[in-house]
Amino acid sequence: MNWPTRMPPAAATPSAGRTWRSCWDAGIQVYTTLNVQHLESLNDVVAQITGRGGPRDPAGFRPGAGGRGRADRPSPEDLLQRLKEGKVYVPDQAAEAARSFFRKGNLIALRELALRRTADRVDVQMRTYMRDHAIRATWPVTERISACVGPSPHSVRVVRAAKRFADALRAEWIVACVETPAHAHLSEAERARLAETLRLAEQLGRRDGHAQRLPRK
């Protein structure tokens, strides 16, 4: 059963969460699906993407869930094809959905939102496990950011962007300058600018990154 748009009319009410809770308390296993646009915490984001929010999960529905997973379809085209085949809505309703909420751009954005939500949850699970087992170092599955800089005045922007990406991904990051034969002909101003860029990288990455020169071979 899909929550909440596939709920029977009598059950799709604000008290439905209490109904499900009663089932759980009675030892009845309940299986349902929940679209990302139905999450209360993401309603504003969904409205910005699609122009309107979707029906939201009632308070108390998810906290008691014994397990959660994510089901993903290969592509937006797959869902649109299912709409055409009448596997989601009746024909008239399916045509309207494809023109409005279920436009391809919306589906791509909603899928990305679901993937990010899942990644956040996995990250929390990993950090909780590490904390409970006193694990300090992260496993080598985390992202790494590498930024290559030079004497260009735009290099400081590259360093700052790398730092932002690293913070967002909680990743190790490295800033490197590859020395080439052309470096022997840099002006004093270019050398000073490069040195300043590497100092900036060191200042921003004292704890989680480092800046280095890679000598030419």
N, C-alpha and C positions, 0 to 999 in steps of 0.2 A: 504494500500500500504506500502511495506517495503522500507525504505530509507537506502542506495541509490541503493542497488543491484536489487531492483524490479522496479526502475524507468524506464519509457519509454526511449529509446536511446536519443531522442531529448531533454529530460529534465534532464538527468544525466550529467550535465555539471557544471562547477564552477559558472555559472550564475543562477543555479537552485534556490539558496537562494533568489535571487531577484524576481524570478518567484513566489515563495511561498509568499514573502512579498507583491507582487502585489495582490495576491489572498486575503490575510488578509486585505489589505487596501481597497479592494473592498467589504469587508464584507462577503467573502466566507470562511466558516469554513473548515479547512484542518485537516484530521486525518491521521497519519502515524506512523510507528514503526521504531525504530532505535536500532540496535544491539550495545552492549557495545563496540565491536571491531571497530565500525565506529566513535567513539568519537575522535576528533582531539587530545584532551588533554591526552588521554590514548594510543595513537598510539604506542609510544615507549614501553610501558609496554606490550601491546598486542604482539608486535614483539618479545619481550623477551620470552613470554610464548609460542607462536605458531611458531616462526621462521620467521614470516612475518606479516606486518601490513595489515589491511583491508582497503577497500575504506573509505574515511573520510567524515564527514559531512561538507558541504560547509560553508564558513564564512557567518554569518548572518542568518543561518537557525533556530537555536533554541532560540536566545534571545527574539524574539517576541512571543514565544509560550505562550498561555494563561494558559495552565496547562500541567503537566507532571506526568506520573505514571510509575510503573515498572511492567512488566508482567513476571512471573516466571513459568517455567515448573518444575514438581516435581523432575526430575532427568535427568542426561545426557542420560540414557538408553531410556527415552521417546523420546528425539530428534533423537537418532540413529535409533529407531524403525520407526519414521516418515520418516527418510531418506530411509530406506529399503522399505517402502510402497510407495515411490514416491510422498510423500506429500510436499516435500521441493524442490527437484530437479528431473530432468528426471533421469532414472536409471543409465546411464553411468556417469553422472555428480555426482550423489549421491554416487556411489561407490568410486569415486576419492576423494570426500569431506570427506568421512568416514575414508579414509586411510591417509589423510593429515591434513587439518585444523580442522576437526571435530573429532579428536581422543578423546577418553573418558577423558584422562588426561587434554587436552586442554579445554574441555567443563566444567570440574569441576573448573579449575582455572578461566575461564571467568565468570562462574556463581558467584564465590566468589568475583571477581572484581566488578560485577554488584551490589551485595549485599552491599559491602563496599561503593560503590559510592552512593547508596540509603541511607545508614545509615549516611553518611556524610551530605547529603542534608537535611535529617530529623533533624540532629543535628543543622545545621545552622538555620533551620526554628524555632526550639525550642528556641535557644539562641536569635534570633531576637524578638520572641514573648516576652520572659522574659525581654529583654532590653526595648521594647516598653511599657511594662506594669509595669516596675519598680519592677520586681520580682527578689529577691536576692537569695533565697534558691532554690536549684534544687528539683524537685519532686522525690519521692522514686522509680523511675523507672530506675535510673542510676545504673551502675555496682558498686560492691564493691569488693575490693581485700583483702583477709585475708591471711597472711603468718605466719606460725608457725615455730619458731626457737628454737634452743637449744645450747648446748655447742660445737656443731660440728664446725670445722673450715670452713665448707661449708655454714654456716648460713648467712655469710655476702653476699654471692652470691645470696641467696634466697631473702634477703632484697633488694638488688639492682635490681633484676629481678622484684620484686613486685612493686618497685617504677617506673620502666620503663613501666610496664603494666598499672599502675594507671595513669601515664602521658598520655599514648596513648589513654586510654579510658576516660580521664578526670574524674576519679572515686575516691571516698573516699577509703583510704586503711588503714589497721590495721596490725600491727606486734605484735604477742603475743608469750609469752613463757609459756607453761603449766608446772607447777612444779609438779613433781611426787616424790615418796619416794626415787627414785634413786638420786635426786638432793642433798640429805643430804650427799651423798658420793662423790660428785664432788671434784676434786682436785682444788687447788688454781688457777692453770693455766686455768682450764676449767671454773671456776667461773669468772675469769678475762675476758676470751674470750666471755662468754655470756654477761657480762656487757658491753663490748665493742660493741657487736652486737646490743644491745638495744640502746646504745648511737648513733650508726650510724643511726638506724631507726629514732630516734628523730631528728637528724640533717637533714636527708633527708625529713622528714615528718612534719616539724614544723607547716606548714600551712594546710596540707590536710590529715594528718594521725597521728597516735600516737602509741607508743610502750607501752606494759604493761605486767606485770607478772600475771598469773592466779594461785592463790594458790591451792594446792591440798586439796581435801575434805576428 
